[in-house]
Amino acid sequence: MSDVWCDVWAVICQSTLGQLHSQFMVVLDSLAEFWEVLDEIDGRTWVLEPERPCRADTMRRIAIGSNVSIRVDVNPRHPKMLPESCLLGAEHGG
């Protein structure tokens, strides 16, 4: 077992169920803005990938135009900061 999991297990063993629930709710609350941003992206754009996004998906590939899309990866800790992105398009040989 890794040191990280040992530390996590130690915290779990020393916490009451109520404390664990409170900590879980703090984490959920901290993700609310992130989920709002993703809901706005999903509602206002043509999301190509993932086909059926879930709350755990931080990446979206969004259609921009004919044969052009952008891949964005939203940071859950800073959802309103400019996301990492990459433009994608058809390769043109010539």
CNS distance restraints for C-alpha pairs under 8 A (distance, minus, plus):
assign (resid   1 and name CA) (resid   5 and name CA) 6.49 0.50 0.50
assign (resid   1 and name CA) (resid   6 and name CA) 6.81 0.50 0.50
assign (resid   2 and name CA) (resid   6 and name CA) 6.36 0.50 0.50
assign (resid   3 and name CA) (resid   7 and name CA) 6.22 0.50 0.50
assign (resid   4 and name CA) (resid   8 and name CA) 6.22 0.50 0.50
assign (resid   5 and name CA) (resid   9 and name CA) 5.90 0.50 0.50
assign (resid   6 and name CA) (resid  10 and name CA) 6.10 0.50 0.50
assign (resid   7 and name CA) (resid  11 and name CA) 6.38 0.50 0.50
assign (resid   8 and name CA) (resid  12 and name CA) 6.26 0.50 0.50
assign (resid   9 and name CA) (resid  13 and name CA) 6.08 0.50 0.50
assign (resid  10 and name CA) (resid  14 and name CA) 6.23 0.50 0.50
assign (resid  11 and name CA) (resid  15 and name CA) 6.18 0.50 0.50
assign (resid  12 and name CA) (resid  16 and name CA) 7.94 0.50 0.50
assign (resid  12 and name CA) (resid  20 and name CA) 7.38 0.50 0.50
assign (resid  15 and name CA) (resid  19 and name CA) 5.87 0.50 0.50
assign (resid  15 and name CA) (resid  20 and name CA) 6.33 0.50 0.50
assign (resid  16 and name CA) (resid  20 and name CA) 6.30 0.50 0.50
assign (resid  17 and name CA) (resid  21 and name CA) 6.13 0.50 0.50
assign (resid  18 and name CA) (resid  22 and name CA) 6.17 0.50 0.50
assign (resid  19 and name CA) (resid  23 and name CA) 6.16 0.50 0.50
assign (resid  20 and name CA) (resid  24 and name CA) 6.10 0.50 0.50
assign (resid  21 and name CA) (resid  25 and name CA) 6.18 0.50 0.50
assign (resid  22 and name CA) (resid  26 and name CA) 6.30 0.50 0.50
assign (resid  23 and name CA) (resid  27 and name CA) 6.43 0.50 0.50
assign (resid  24 and name CA) (resid  28 and name CA) 6.29 0.50 0.50
assign (resid  25 and name CA) (resid  29 and name CA) 6.05 0.50 0.50
assign (resid  26 and name CA) (resid  30 and name CA) 6.16 0.50 0.50
assign (resid  27 and name CA) (resid  31 and name CA) 6.56 0.50 0.50
assign (resid  28 and name CA) (resid  32 and name CA) 6.65 0.50 0.50
assign (resid  30 and name CA) (resid  77 and name CA) 7.84 0.50 0.50
assign (resid  31 and name CA) (resid  35 and name CA) 6.29 0.50 0.50
assign (resid  31 and name CA) (resid  76 and name CA) 6.59 0.50 0.50
assign (resid  31 and name CA) (resid  77 and name CA) 7.50 0.50 0.50
assign (resid  32 and name CA) (resid  36 and name CA) 6.22 0.50 0.50
assign (resid  33 and name CA) (resid  37 and name CA) 6.25 0.50 0.50
assign (resid  33 and name CA) (resid  79 and name CA) 6.84 0.50 0.50
assign (resid  34 and name CA) (resid  38 and name CA) 6.39 0.50 0.50
assign (resid  34 and name CA) (resid  74 and name CA) 7.91 0.50 0.50
assign (resid  34 and name CA) (resid  75 and name CA) 7.77 0.50 0.50
assign (resid  34 and name CA) (resid  76 and name CA) 5.33 0.50 0.50
assign (resid  34 and name CA) (resid  77 and name CA) 7.45 0.50 0.50
assign (resid  34 and name CA) (resid  78 and name CA) 7.55 0.50 0.50
assign (resid  34 and name CA) (resid  79 and name CA) 5.02 0.50 0.50
assign (resid  34 and name CA) (resid  80 and name CA) 7.89 0.50 0.50
assign (resid  35 and name CA) (resid  39 and name CA) 6.02 0.50 0.50
assign (resid  35 and name CA) (resid  55 and name CA) 6.86 0.50 0.50
assign (resid  36 and name CA) (resid  40 and name CA) 6.21 0.50 0.50
assign (resid  37 and name CA) (resid  41 and name CA) 6.31 0.50 0.50
assign (resid  37 and name CA) (resid  79 and name CA) 6.63 0.50 0.50
assign (resid  37 and name CA) (resid  80 and name CA) 7.36 0.50 0.50
assign (resid  38 and name CA) (resid  42 and name CA) 6.04 0.50 0.50
assign (resid  38 and name CA) (resid  58 and name CA) 7.95 0.50 0.50
assign (resid  39 and name CA) (resid  43 and name CA) 5.98 0.50 0.50
assign (resid  40 and name CA) (resid  44 and name CA) 5.93 0.50 0.50
assign (resid  41 and name CA) (resid  45 and name CA) 5.70 0.50 0.50
assign (resid  41 and name CA) (resid  47 and name CA) 7.90 0.50 0.50
assign (resid  42 and name CA) (resid  46 and name CA) 7.19 0.50 0.50
assign (resid  42 and name CA) (resid  47 and name CA) 6.29 0.50 0.50
assign (resid  45 and name CA) (resid  62 and name CA) 6.68 0.50 0.50
assign (resid  45 and name CA) (resid  63 and name CA) 7.49 0.50 0.50
assign (resid  46 and name CA) (resid  62 and name CA) 5.69 0.50 0.50
assign (resid  46 and name CA) (resid  63 and name CA) 5.57 0.50 0.50
assign (resid  47 and name CA) (resid  51 and name CA) 7.52 0.50 0.50
assign (resid  47 and name CA) (resid  60 and name CA) 6.47 0.50 0.50
assign (resid  47 and name CA) (resid  61 and name CA) 5.83 0.50 0.50
assign (resid  47 and name CA) (resid  62 and name CA) 4.55 0.50 0.50
assign (resid  47 and name CA) (resid  63 and name CA) 6.41 0.50 0.50
assign (resid  48 and name CA) (resid  60 and name CA) 7.43 0.50 0.50
assign (resid  48 and name CA) (resid  61 and name CA) 5.41 0.50 0.50
assign (resid  48 and name CA) (resid  62 and name CA) 5.61 0.50 0.50
assign (resid  48 and name CA) (resid  63 and name CA) 6.47 0.50 0.50
assign (resid  49 and name CA) (resid  53 and name CA) 7.53 0.50 0.50
assign (resid  49 and name CA) (resid  59 and name CA) 7.97 0.50 0.50
assign (resid  49 and name CA) (resid  60 and name CA) 5.67 0.50 0.50
assign (resid  49 and name CA) (resid  61 and name CA) 4.99 0.50 0.50
assign (resid  49 and name CA) (resid  62 and name CA) 7.29 0.50 0.50
assign (resid  50 and name CA) (resid  57 and name CA) 7.85 0.50 0.50
assign (resid  50 and name CA) (resid  59 and name CA) 7.74 0.50 0.50
assign (resid  50 and name CA) (resid  60 and name CA) 6.45 0.50 0.50
assign (resid  50 and name CA) (resid  61 and name CA) 7.28 0.50 0.50
assign (resid  53 and name CA) (resid  57 and name CA) 6.10 0.50 0.50
assign (resid  58 and name CA) (resid  73 and name CA) 5.51 0.50 0.50
assign (resid  58 and name CA) (resid  74 and name CA) 5.33 0.50 0.50
assign (resid  58 and name CA) (resid  75 and name CA) 7.02 0.50 0.50
assign (resid  58 and name CA) (resid  76 and name CA) 7.29 0.50 0.50
assign (resid  59 and name CA) (resid  71 and name CA) 7.01 0.50 0.50
assign (resid  59 and name CA) (resid  72 and name CA) 5.62 0.50 0.50
assign (resid  59 and name CA) (resid  73 and name CA) 4.28 0.50 0.50
assign (resid  59 and name CA) (resid  74 and name CA) 6.35 0.50 0.50
assign (resid  60 and name CA) (resid  71 and name CA) 5.75 0.50 0.50
assign (resid  60 and name CA) (resid  72 and name CA) 5.40 0.50 0.50
assign (resid  60 and name CA) (resid  73 and name CA) 6.49 0.50 0.50
assign (resid  61 and name CA) (resid  69 and name CA) 6.52 0.50 0.50
assign (resid  61 and name CA) (resid  70 and name CA) 5.52 0.50 0.50
assign (resid  61 and name CA) (resid  71 and name CA) 4.22 0.50 0.50
assign (resid  61 and name CA) (resid  72 and name CA) 6.31 0.50 0.50
assign (resid  62 and name CA) (resid  69 and name CA) 5.36 0.50 0.50
assign (resid  62 and name CA) (resid  70 and name CA) 5.30 0.50 0.50
assign (resid  62 and name CA) (resid  71 and name CA) 6.34 0.50 0.50
assign (resid  62 and name CA) (resid  72 and name CA) 7.83 0.50 0.50
assign (resid  63 and name CA) (resid  68 and name CA) 6.31 0.50 0.50
assign (resid  63 and name CA) (resid  69 and name CA) 4.34 0.50 0.50
assign (resid  63 and name CA) (resid  70 and name CA) 6.62 0.50 0.50
assign (resid  64 and name CA) (resid  68 and name CA) 5.53 0.50 0.50
assign (resid  64 and name CA) (resid  69 and name CA) 4.93 0.50 0.50
assign (resid  64 and name CA) (resid  70 and name CA) 6.90 0.50 0.50
assign (resid  65 and name CA) (resid  69 and name CA) 6.82 0.50 0.50
assign (resid  67 and name CA) (resid  89 and name CA) 5.41 0.50 0.50
assign (resid  67 and name CA) (resid  90 and name CA) 5.79 0.50 0.50
assign (resid  68 and name CA) (resid  87 and name CA) 7.36 0.50 0.50
assign (resid  68 and name CA) (resid  88 and name CA) 5.73 0.50 0.50
assign (resid  68 and name CA) (resid  89 and name CA) 4.42 0.50 0.50
assign (resid  68 and name CA) (resid  90 and name CA) 7.06 0.50 0.50
assign (resid  69 and name CA) (resid  87 and name CA) 6.01 0.50 0.50
assign (resid  69 and name CA) (resid  88 and name CA) 5.11 0.50 0.50
assign (resid  69 and name CA) (resid  89 and name CA) 6.29 0.50 0.50
assign (resid  70 and name CA) (resid  85 and name CA) 6.66 0.50 0.50
assign (resid  70 and name CA) (resid  86 and name CA) 5.61 0.50 0.50
assign (resid  70 and name CA) (resid  87 and name CA) 4.42 0.50 0.50
assign (resid  70 and name CA) (resid  88 and name CA) 5.64 0.50 0.50
assign (resid  71 and name CA) (resid  85 and name CA) 5.33 0.50 0.50
assign (resid  71 and name CA) (resid  86 and name CA) 5.15 0.50 0.50
assign (resid  71 and name CA) (resid  87 and name CA) 6.36 0.50 0.50
assign (resid  71 and name CA) (resid  88 and name CA) 7.25 0.50 0.50
assign (resid  72 and name CA) (resid  83 and name CA) 5.97 0.50 0.50
assign (resid  72 and name CA) (resid  84 and name CA) 5.64 0.50 0.50
assign (resid  72 and name CA) (resid  85 and name CA) 4.36 0.50 0.50
assign (resid  72 and name CA) (resid  86 and name CA) 6.72 0.50 0.50
assign (resid  73 and name CA) (resid  83 and name CA) 5.58 0.50 0.50
assign (resid  73 and name CA) (resid  84 and name CA) 5.28 0.50 0.50
assign (resid  73 and name CA) (resid  85 and name CA) 6.40 0.50 0.50
assign (resid  74 and name CA) (resid  78 and name CA) 7.79 0.50 0.50
assign (resid  74 and name CA) (resid  79 and name CA) 5.74 0.50 0.50
assign (resid  74 and name CA) (resid  83 and name CA) 5.03 0.50 0.50
assign (resid  74 and name CA) (resid  84 and name CA) 6.93 0.50 0.50
assign (resid  75 and name CA) (resid  79 and name CA) 5.19 0.50 0.50
assign (resid  75 and name CA) (resid  81 and name CA) 7.78 0.50 0.50
assign (resid  75 and name CA) (resid  83 and name CA) 6.66 0.50 0.50
assign (resid  79 and name CA) (resid  83 and name CA) 7.67 0.50 0.50
